């Protein structure tokens, strides 16, 4: 029987520990893409075609 109680105590502690780790972890972040030149953007836009 003592083994059952040890598992129970472990499961009771695992929930709050996992929740704390989840909410205190750093957020994901990514660098913004570098902007392209206006002439390049206009060139890309001129290549687009409109479908009927």
C-alpha positions in Angstrom: 0.0 0.0 0.0 2.8 2.6 0.7 3.7 2.5 -3.0 0.2 3.6 -4.0 0.4 6.7 -1.7 3.8 7.6 -3.1 2.4 7.6 -6.6 -0.6 9.6 -5.5 1.6 12.3 -4.0 3.7 12.4 -7.1 0.7 12.9 -9.4 -0.7 15.6 -7.1 2.6 17.6 -7.4 3.2 16.9 -11.1 0.1 18.9 -12.2 1.0 22.3 -10.7 4.7 21.9 -11.6 3.8 21.3 -15.2 1.4 24.2 -15.3 3.9 26.5 -13.8 6.5 25.5 -16.3 4.1 26.0 -19.2 3.1 29.5 -18.2 6.6 30.7 -17.1 8.4 29.6 -20.2 9.7 32.2 -22.7 7.4 33.1 -25.5 8.4 32.3 -29.1 9.7 35.1 -31.2 11.0 35.5 -34.7 12.8 38.3 -36.4 10.8 40.3 -38.9 11.7 39.7 -42.6 13.9 42.4 -44.2 11.8 44.7 -46.4 12.4 44.6 -50.2 13.0 47.6 -52.3 10.0 49.4 -53.8 11.1 48.7 -57.3 11.3 45.0 -56.6 7.8 45.0 -55.1 6.4 46.9 -58.2 8.2 44.3 -60.4 6.5 41.4 -58.6 3.1 43.1 -58.7 3.4 43.7 -62.5 3.9 40.0 -63.0 0.6 39.1 -61.3 -2.3 38.2 -63.6 -6.0 38.4 -62.9 -8.0 35.2 -63.5 -11.4 35.6 -65.0 
